[in-house]
Structures are given as C-alpha cells and as structure tokens.
Amino acid sequence: MERYKVTAEQAFTLLTHASQRSNVKLRGVAEELATTGVLCGS
C-alpha cells in the first residue's frame, strides 16, 4: 500500500484484478508481491 500510495480497499482491488488477469489465486498473487515486490498479472 505504501509503494503504490493506495488505501486498503484499493490495494485489495488491485490484487483481485491481478489475480483475475493472471488466473492465479489471490493468495498466490499476494505472496508473489510480498516475496518479490512485483505485482503479477499487471
């Protein structure tokens, strides 16, 4: 949230959209972001 300067709601929306685009479960997208700092599917 700090990196992208978004609220919690906006961050969740970003994660859900990335999950849908990449066909990866939300948990996987969040784990990838936390591990690598890269938002997959964006």
PDB file of N, H, CA, C and O in Angstrom:
ATOM      1  N   MET A   1       0.831  -1.181   0.000  1.00  0.00           N
ATOM      2  CA  MET A   1       0.000   0.000   0.000  1.00  0.00           C
ATOM      3  C   MET A   1       0.876   1.245   0.000  1.00  0.00           C
ATOM      4  O   MET A   1       0.556   2.245  -0.643  1.00  0.00           O
ATOM      5  N   GLU A   2       1.968   1.173   0.718  1.00  0.00           N
ATOM      6  H   GLU A   2       2.229   0.361   1.241  1.00  0.00           H
ATOM      7  CA  GLU A   2       2.855   2.328   0.762  1.00  0.00           C
ATOM      8  C   GLU A   2       3.491   2.590  -0.597  1.00  0.00           C
ATOM      9  O   GLU A   2       3.582   3.736  -1.038  1.00  0.00           O
ATOM     10  N   ARG A   3       3.932   1.516  -1.259  1.00  0.00           N
ATOM     11  H   ARG A   3       3.858   0.585  -0.900  1.00  0.00           H
ATOM     12  CA  ARG A   3       4.609   1.674  -2.553  1.00  0.00           C
ATOM     13  C   ARG A   3       3.702   2.322  -3.580  1.00  0.00           C
ATOM     14  O   ARG A   3       4.128   3.213  -4.315  1.00  0.00           O
ATOM     15  N   TYR A   4       2.442   1.875  -3.635  1.00  0.00           N
ATOM     16  H   TYR A   4       2.097   1.151  -3.038  1.00  0.00           H
ATOM     17  CA  TYR A   4       1.516   2.375  -4.646  1.00  0.00           C
ATOM     18  C   TYR A   4       0.653   3.534  -4.148  1.00  0.00           C
ATOM     19  O   TYR A   4      -0.148   4.086  -4.903  1.00  0.00           O
ATOM     20  N   LYS A   5       0.817   3.899  -2.878  1.00  0.00           N
ATOM     21  H   LYS A   5       1.467   3.450  -2.265  1.00  0.00           H
ATOM     22  CA  LYS A   5       0.062   5.013  -2.279  1.00  0.00           C
ATOM     23  C   LYS A   5      -1.448   4.828  -2.465  1.00  0.00           C
ATOM     24  O   LYS A   5      -2.137   5.701  -2.991  1.00  0.00           O
ATOM     25  N   VAL A   6      -1.941   3.665  -2.019  1.00  0.00           N
ATOM     26  H   VAL A   6      -1.381   2.955  -1.592  1.00  0.00           H
ATOM     27  CA  VAL A   6      -3.364   3.355  -2.136  1.00  0.00           C
ATOM     28  C   VAL A   6      -3.923   2.962  -0.774  1.00  0.00           C
ATOM     29  O   VAL A   6      -3.183   2.604   0.142  1.00  0.00           O
ATOM     30  N   THR A   7      -5.236   3.036  -0.664  1.00  0.00           N
ATOM     31  H   THR A   7      -5.837   3.326  -1.409  1.00  0.00           H
ATOM     32  CA  THR A   7      -5.920   2.623   0.553  1.00  0.00           C
ATOM     33  C   THR A   7      -6.015   1.103   0.595  1.00  0.00           C
ATOM     34  O   THR A   7      -5.683   0.431  -0.381  1.00  0.00           O
ATOM     35  N   ALA A   8      -6.459   0.570   1.699  1.00  0.00           N
ATOM     36  H   ALA A   8      -6.729   1.116   2.493  1.00  0.00           H
ATOM     37  CA  ALA A   8      -6.631  -0.878   1.838  1.00  0.00           C
ATOM     38  C   ALA A   8      -7.628  -1.406   0.815  1.00  0.00           C
ATOM     39  O   ALA A   8      -7.414  -2.467   0.228  1.00  0.00           O
ATOM     40  N   GLU A   9      -8.695  -0.686   0.602  1.00  0.00           N
ATOM     41  H   GLU A   9      -8.869   0.175   1.079  1.00  0.00           H
ATOM     42  CA  GLU A   9      -9.709  -1.112  -0.365  1.00  0.00           C
ATOM     43  C   GLU A   9      -9.151  -1.117  -1.783  1.00  0.00           C
ATOM     44  O   GLU A   9      -9.410  -2.040  -2.555  1.00  0.00           O
ATOM     45  N   GLN A  10      -8.389  -0.086  -2.121  1.00  0.00           N
ATOM     46  H   GLN A  10      -8.179   0.664  -1.493  1.00  0.00           H
ATOM     47  CA  GLN A  10      -7.788  -0.009  -3.447  1.00  0.00           C
ATOM     48  C   GLN A  10      -6.738  -1.103  -3.637  1.00  0.00           C
ATOM     49  O   GLN A  10      -6.626  -1.673  -4.722  1.00  0.00           O
ATOM     50  N   ALA A  11      -5.975  -1.396  -2.593  1.00  0.00           N
ATOM     51  H   ALA A  11      -6.067  -0.933  -1.712  1.00  0.00           H
ATOM     52  CA  ALA A  11      -4.970  -2.455  -2.668  1.00  0.00           C
ATOM     53  C   ALA A  11      -5.635  -3.805  -2.912  1.00  0.00           C
ATOM     54  O   ALA A  11      -5.152  -4.602  -3.716  1.00  0.00           O
ATOM     55  N   PHE A  12      -6.738  -4.063  -2.222  1.00  0.00           N
ATOM     56  H   PHE A  12      -7.131  -3.416  -1.568  1.00  0.00           H
ATOM     57  CA  PHE A  12      -7.460  -5.318  -2.419  1.00  0.00           C
ATOM     58  C   PHE A  12      -7.985  -5.409  -3.847  1.00  0.00           C
ATOM     59  O   PHE A  12      -7.938  -6.477  -4.457  1.00  0.00           O
ATOM     60  N   THR A  13      -8.480  -4.312  -4.378  1.00  0.00           N
ATOM     61  H   THR A  13      -8.518  -3.445  -3.882  1.00  0.00           H
ATOM     62  CA  THR A  13      -8.971  -4.287  -5.757  1.00  0.00           C
ATOM     63  C   THR A  13      -7.832  -4.569  -6.732  1.00  0.00           C
ATOM     64  O   THR A  13      -8.011  -5.331  -7.682  1.00  0.00           O
ATOM     65  N   LEU A  14      -6.670  -3.970  -6.512  1.00  0.00           N
ATOM     66  H   LEU A  14      -6.525  -3.351  -5.740  1.00  0.00           H
ATOM     67  CA  LEU A  14      -5.506  -4.237  -7.366  1.00  0.00           C
ATOM     68  C   LEU A  14      -5.139  -5.715  -7.338  1.00  0.00           C
ATOM     69  O   LEU A  14      -4.861  -6.312  -8.378  1.00  0.00           O
ATOM     70  N   LEU A  15      -5.139  -6.301  -6.146  1.00  0.00           N
ATOM     71  H   LEU A  15      -5.365  -5.816  -5.302  1.00  0.00           H
ATOM     72  CA  LEU A  15      -4.802  -7.720  -6.021  1.00  0.00           C
ATOM     73  C   LEU A  15      -5.833  -8.603  -6.705  1.00  0.00           C
ATOM     74  O   LEU A  15      -5.464  -9.562  -7.384  1.00  0.00           O
ATOM     75  N   THR A  16      -7.112  -8.304  -6.543  1.00  0.00           N
ATOM     76  H   THR A  16      -7.412  -7.525  -5.992  1.00  0.00           H
ATOM     77  CA  THR A  16      -8.147  -9.140  -7.164  1.00  0.00           C
ATOM     78  C   THR A  16      -8.087  -9.032  -8.686  1.00  0.00           C
ATOM     79  O   THR A  16      -8.269 -10.035  -9.376  1.00  0.00           O
ATOM     80  N   HIS A  17      -7.840  -7.852  -9.215  1.00  0.00           N
ATOM     81  H   HIS A  17      -7.692  -7.038  -8.654  1.00  0.00           H
ATOM     82  CA  HIS A  17      -7.743  -7.692 -10.669  1.00  0.00           C
ATOM     83  C   HIS A  17      -6.522  -8.425 -11.212  1.00  0.00           C
ATOM     84  O   HIS A  17      -6.600  -9.069 -12.258  1.00  0.00           O
ATOM     85  N   ALA A  18      -5.391  -8.332 -10.508  1.00  0.00           N
ATOM     86  H   ALA A  18      -5.327  -7.808  -9.658  1.00  0.00           H
ATOM     87  CA  ALA A  18      -4.190  -9.053 -10.933  1.00  0.00           C
ATOM     88  C   ALA A  18      -4.437 -10.556 -10.883  1.00  0.00           C
ATOM     89  O   ALA A  18      -3.964 -11.292 -11.749  1.00  0.00           O
ATOM     90  N   SER A  19      -5.165 -11.007  -9.889  1.00  0.00           N
ATOM     91  H   SER A  19      -5.549 -10.409  -9.185  1.00  0.00           H
ATOM     92  CA  SER A  19      -5.495 -12.422  -9.755  1.00  0.00           C
ATOM     93  C   SER A  19      -6.342 -12.890 -10.929  1.00  0.00           C
ATOM     94  O   SER A  19      -6.093 -13.956 -11.493  1.00  0.00           O
ATOM     95  N   GLN A  20      -7.330 -12.105 -11.294  1.00  0.00           N
ATOM     96  H   GLN A  20      -7.532 -11.239 -10.836  1.00  0.00           H
ATOM     97  CA  GLN A  20      -8.215 -12.467 -12.399  1.00  0.00           C
ATOM     98  C   GLN A  20      -7.474 -12.460 -13.732  1.00  0.00           C
ATOM     99  O   GLN A  20      -7.663 -13.359 -14.551  1.00  0.00           O
ATOM    100  N   ARG A  21      -6.631 -11.453 -13.953  1.00  0.00           N
ATOM    101  H   ARG A  21      -6.477 -10.722 -13.287  1.00  0.00           H
ATOM    102  CA  ARG A  21      -5.888 -11.354 -15.217  1.00  0.00           C
ATOM    103  C   ARG A  21      -4.890 -12.486 -15.379  1.00  0.00           C
ATOM    104  O   ARG A  21      -4.697 -12.985 -16.488  1.00  0.00           O
ATOM    105  N   SER A  22      -4.255 -12.897 -14.292  1.00  0.00           N
ATOM    106  H   SER A  22      -4.412 -12.491 -13.392  1.00  0.00           H
ATOM    107  CA  SER A  22      -3.205 -13.906 -14.378  1.00  0.00           C
ATOM    108  C   SER A  22      -3.718 -15.314 -14.115  1.00  0.00           C
ATOM    109  O   SER A  22      -2.970 -16.282 -14.247  1.00  0.00           O
ATOM    110  N   ASN A  23      -4.987 -15.436 -13.743  1.00  0.00           N
ATOM    111  H   ASN A  23      -5.595 -14.649 -13.635  1.00  0.00           H
ATOM    112  CA  ASN A  23      -5.596 -16.728 -13.423  1.00  0.00           C
ATOM    113  C   ASN A  23      -4.818 -17.440 -12.310  1.00  0.00           C
ATOM    114  O   ASN A  23      -4.588 -18.648 -12.360  1.00  0.00           O
ATOM    115  N   VAL A  24      -4.422 -16.649 -11.304  1.00  0.00           N
ATOM    116  H   VAL A  24      -4.610 -15.668 -11.263  1.00  0.00           H
ATOM    117  CA  VAL A  24      -3.727 -17.154 -10.120  1.00  0.00           C
ATOM    118  C   VAL A  24      -4.577 -16.768  -8.918  1.00  0.00           C
ATOM    119  O   VAL A  24      -5.131 -15.670  -8.860  1.00  0.00           O
ATOM    120  N   LYS A  25      -4.671 -17.681  -7.966  1.00  0.00           N
ATOM    121  H   LYS A  25      -4.222 -18.572  -8.014  1.00  0.00           H
ATOM    122  CA  LYS A  25      -5.461 -17.384  -6.775  1.00  0.00           C
ATOM    123  C   LYS A  25      -4.921 -16.128  -6.091  1.00  0.00           C
ATOM    124  O   LYS A  25      -3.726 -15.838  -6.146  1.00  0.00           O
ATOM    125  N   LEU A  26      -5.825 -15.391  -5.447  1.00  0.00           N
ATOM    126  H   LEU A  26      -6.796 -15.626  -5.403  1.00  0.00           H
ATOM    127  CA  LEU A  26      -5.480 -14.138  -4.774  1.00  0.00           C
ATOM    128  C   LEU A  26      -4.328 -14.341  -3.800  1.00  0.00           C
ATOM    129  O   LEU A  26      -3.432 -13.502  -3.710  1.00  0.00           O
ATOM    130  N   ARG A  27      -4.350 -15.446  -3.074  1.00  0.00           N
ATOM    131  H   ARG A  27      -5.078 -16.127  -3.147  1.00  0.00           H
ATOM    132  CA  ARG A  27      -3.292 -15.734  -2.121  1.00  0.00           C
ATOM    133  C   ARG A  27      -1.941 -15.815  -2.821  1.00  0.00           C
ATOM    134  O   ARG A  27      -0.939 -15.331  -2.295  1.00  0.00           O
ATOM    135  N   GLY A  28      -1.909 -16.419  -3.996  1.00  0.00           N
ATOM    136  H   GLY A  28      -2.724 -16.812  -4.423  1.00  0.00           H
ATOM    137  CA  GLY A  28      -0.673 -16.543  -4.757  1.00  0.00           C
ATOM    138  C   GLY A  28      -0.157 -15.200  -5.236  1.00  0.00           C
ATOM    139  O   GLY A  28       1.046 -14.938  -5.206  1.00  0.00           O
ATOM    140  N   VAL A  29      -1.073 -14.352  -5.678  1.00  0.00           N
ATOM    141  H   VAL A  29      -2.050 -14.564  -5.702  1.00  0.00           H
ATOM    142  CA  VAL A  29      -0.694 -13.006  -6.131  1.00  0.00           C
ATOM    143  C   VAL A  29      -0.113 -12.216  -4.959  1.00  0.00           C
ATOM    144  O   VAL A  29       0.915 -11.554  -5.098  1.00  0.00           O
ATOM    145  N   ALA A  30      -0.777 -12.289  -3.806  1.00  0.00           N
ATOM    146  H   ALA A  30      -1.612 -12.827  -3.693  1.00  0.00           H
ATOM    147  CA  ALA A  30      -0.303 -11.563  -2.629  1.00  0.00           C
ATOM    148  C   ALA A  30       1.054 -12.090  -2.168  1.00  0.00           C
ATOM    149  O   ALA A  30       1.928 -11.313  -1.782  1.00  0.00           O
ATOM    150  N   GLU A  31       1.227 -13.408  -2.208  1.00  0.00           N
ATOM    151  H   GLU A  31       0.517 -14.039  -2.522  1.00  0.00           H
ATOM    152  CA  GLU A  31       2.505 -13.998  -1.809  1.00  0.00           C
ATOM    153  C   GLU A  31       3.627 -13.568  -2.748  1.00  0.00           C
ATOM    154  O   GLU A  31       4.727 -13.238  -2.303  1.00  0.00           O
ATOM    155  N   GLU A  32       3.346 -13.574  -4.038  1.00  0.00           N
ATOM    156  H   GLU A  32       2.453 -13.842  -4.399  1.00  0.00           H
ATOM    157  CA  GLU A  32       4.337 -13.138  -5.030  1.00  0.00           C
ATOM    158  C   GLU A  32       4.727 -11.676  -4.801  1.00  0.00           C
ATOM    159  O   GLU A  32       5.906 -11.328  -4.865  1.00  0.00           O
ATOM    160  N   LEU A  33       3.753 -10.841  -4.541  1.00  0.00           N
ATOM    161  H   LEU A  33       2.795 -11.124  -4.489  1.00  0.00           H
ATOM    162  CA  LEU A  33       4.020  -9.422  -4.296  1.00  0.00           C
ATOM    163  C   LEU A  33       4.865  -9.241  -3.029  1.00  0.00           C
ATOM    164  O   LEU A  33       5.810  -8.453  -3.010  1.00  0.00           O
ATOM    165  N   ALA A  34       4.516  -9.970  -1.990  1.00  0.00           N
ATOM    166  H   ALA A  34       3.748 -10.610  -2.006  1.00  0.00           H
ATOM    167  CA  ALA A  34       5.266  -9.853  -0.725  1.00  0.00           C
ATOM    168  C   ALA A  34       6.686 -10.375  -0.873  1.00  0.00           C
ATOM    169  O   ALA A  34       7.613  -9.832  -0.271  1.00  0.00           O
ATOM    170  N   THR A  35       6.867 -11.421  -1.667  1.00  0.00           N
ATOM    171  H   THR A  35       6.114 -11.863  -2.156  1.00  0.00           H
ATOM    172  CA  THR A  35       8.189 -12.046  -1.829  1.00  0.00           C
ATOM    173  C   THR A  35       9.092 -11.268  -2.773  1.00  0.00           C
ATOM    174  O   THR A  35      10.262 -11.028  -2.474  1.00  0.00           O
ATOM    175  N   THR A  36       8.530 -10.871  -3.931  1.00  0.00           N
ATOM    176  H   THR A  36       7.580 -11.066  -4.173  1.00  0.00           H
ATOM    177  CA  THR A  36       9.376 -10.264  -4.968  1.00  0.00           C
ATOM    178  C   THR A  36       9.199  -8.757  -5.105  1.00  0.00           C
ATOM    179  O   THR A  36      10.064  -8.073  -5.651  1.00  0.00           O
ATOM    180  N   GLY A  37       8.081  -8.243  -4.610  1.00  0.00           N
ATOM    181  H   GLY A  37       7.378  -8.799  -4.166  1.00  0.00           H
ATOM    182  CA  GLY A  37       7.792  -6.821  -4.793  1.00  0.00           C
ATOM    183  C   GLY A  37       7.170  -6.516  -6.144  1.00  0.00           C
ATOM    184  O   GLY A  37       6.976  -5.353  -6.499  1.00  0.00           O
ATOM    185  N   VAL A  38       6.853  -7.578  -6.907  1.00  0.00           N
ATOM    186  H   VAL A  38       7.010  -8.523  -6.619  1.00  0.00           H
ATOM    187  CA  VAL A  38       6.272  -7.423  -8.249  1.00  0.00           C
ATOM    188  C   VAL A  38       4.832  -7.880  -8.220  1.00  0.00           C
ATOM    189  O   VAL A  38       4.526  -8.959  -7.714  1.00  0.00           O
ATOM    190  N   LEU A  39       3.952  -7.066  -8.757  1.00  0.00           N
ATOM    191  H   LEU A  39       4.201  -6.189  -9.168  1.00  0.00           H
ATOM    192  CA  LEU A  39       2.534  -7.406  -8.846  1.00  0.00           C
ATOM    193  C   LEU A  39       2.319  -8.175 -10.135  1.00  0.00           C
ATOM    194  O   LEU A  39       2.284  -7.577 -11.211  1.00  0.00           O
ATOM    195  N   CYS A  40       2.175  -9.490 -10.048  1.00  0.00           N
ATOM    196  H   CYS A  40       2.204  -9.975  -9.174  1.00  0.00           H
ATOM    197  CA  CYS A  40       1.987 -10.308 -11.248  1.00  0.00           C
ATOM    198  C   CYS A  40       0.638 -10.023 -11.872  1.00  0.00           C
ATOM    199  O   CYS A  40      -0.305  -9.627 -11.185  1.00  0.00           O
ATOM    200  N   GLY A  41       0.550 -10.222 -13.153  1.00  0.00           N
ATOM    201  H   GLY A  41       1.315 -10.544 -13.710  1.00  0.00           H
ATOM    202  CA  GLY A  41      -0.713 -10.028 -13.854  1.00  0.00           C
ATOM    203  C   GLY A  41      -1.040  -8.581 -14.158  1.00  0.00           C
ATOM    204  O   GLY A  41      -2.121  -8.275 -14.661  1.00  0.00           O
ATOM    205  N   SER A  42      -0.112  -7.692 -13.853  1.00  0.00           N
ATOM    206  H   SER A  42       0.766  -7.940 -13.444  1.00  0.00           H
ATOM    207  CA  SER A  42      -0.410  -6.281 -14.129  1.00  0.00           C
ATOM    208  C   SER A  42       0.160  -5.820 -15.431  1.00  0.00           C
ATOM    209  O   SER A  42      -0.008  -4.657 -15.800  1.00  0.00           O
TER     210      SER A  42
END
